[in-house]
Amino acid sequence: MIHVTTTCPDAQSAERLARAALAERVAACVNIVPGLRSLYHWEGAVAEDEEVLVIFKTSGSARAALVAFIEAEHPYDLPVITWERLETTPEALAWLDRETG
């Protein structure tokens, strides 16, 4: 199981991105978490924004396609961070492979 995370400027853009990723079958599940406050370095200063966290669950074989999809469809310049699988159940891994294969 691979988690790919990004943030979106609002719930509408998060849902649009999530639904499109599911339609393309590059993600098996997408969690949308509103109410995120982000502080980050950007262009020489510390910026702060209210954002929506988006967590995509995908398989190792679909990760590159998901990352490319998000990069093409996302409104931000640097939208993607990926996490490698540390541990999951065999059932969850089979589900991800089925849904992203």
N, C-alpha and C positions, 0 to 999 in steps of 0.2 A: 504494500500500500504506500503510495506517495501522496503527500499533501503538497499542494501548490497554493500559496497564499498571495493575496493582493489586497489592496484597499481601493475603494471607489469614493468619489466625491459625494455620492448620495445613494439612497436606496433604489431609485429608478435605474441608475446605470449599473448597479450591482445585480439587480434582477435581470436586466437585459443581457448582461454578460453571462450570468449563470444559465439562463434558459438557452442561450445560443450555444454554450459549451455542451449542455446536455443534448441539444438537437444534433450537434456535430459528433456526439458520442466520444468526446475526448475527456469527459469526466463522467463518473458513475453517480456522484452525489455532489451537491454544492451547499455549503452552509453560509448563510448571510447573517452577520452579526452587527446590528446597528449600534450607534453610541460610542464609537471608538474615538479617542482623542489621541492624535499623533503629534509628536514633537520630533523633529528631524533636521539634519544639516542639509541645506539646499542652497546652492549658488552663493557660498560664503557667509551664510547667516543661519540662525536657528529659526525654523518655521514651525507653525502650529496650525493644525486643521482638525475639524470634526470630520470623521470619515466613517465608512462602513467597511468592516472586515469581510472578506470573501475567502472561504476555504474550499478548494476543489479537492476531491478525492479521486485519484486515478491510479492506473497501473504503471509499472515501469516502462512497458512498451508504448504507452500512450502519452507519457510525460512530455516528450519533445514536441509532439503535435499540439498538446494543450498549451505549452509555453509559447509556441509560435502563434497559436490562435489568440491568446491573451495579448501578446505584444502587438498583433495586428488590429485588434478590436478595442483595446483599452485607451481611455483618454489621457492617461499619464505617460510621461516619457520613460520611466523606469518602473513598470508595474509588477514584476514577478520575483518572488522568492520561492525556492523549492526546498523541501525537506525530504531526506532519504528515509526509507522505511527502517524503523528500529525493531519493531515487533508488531505482529498482528495475528489474528487467528486464521487457520486455513480456510474457513468458511468466508471470512471477509475478503481474503485474497482471491478466492475463486469468484466471488461476486464481482469484484473490481475487474478481473480479467474478462468475465462474461460481458460486462456492461461497456467496456472500453475496447473490446476486441473487434 
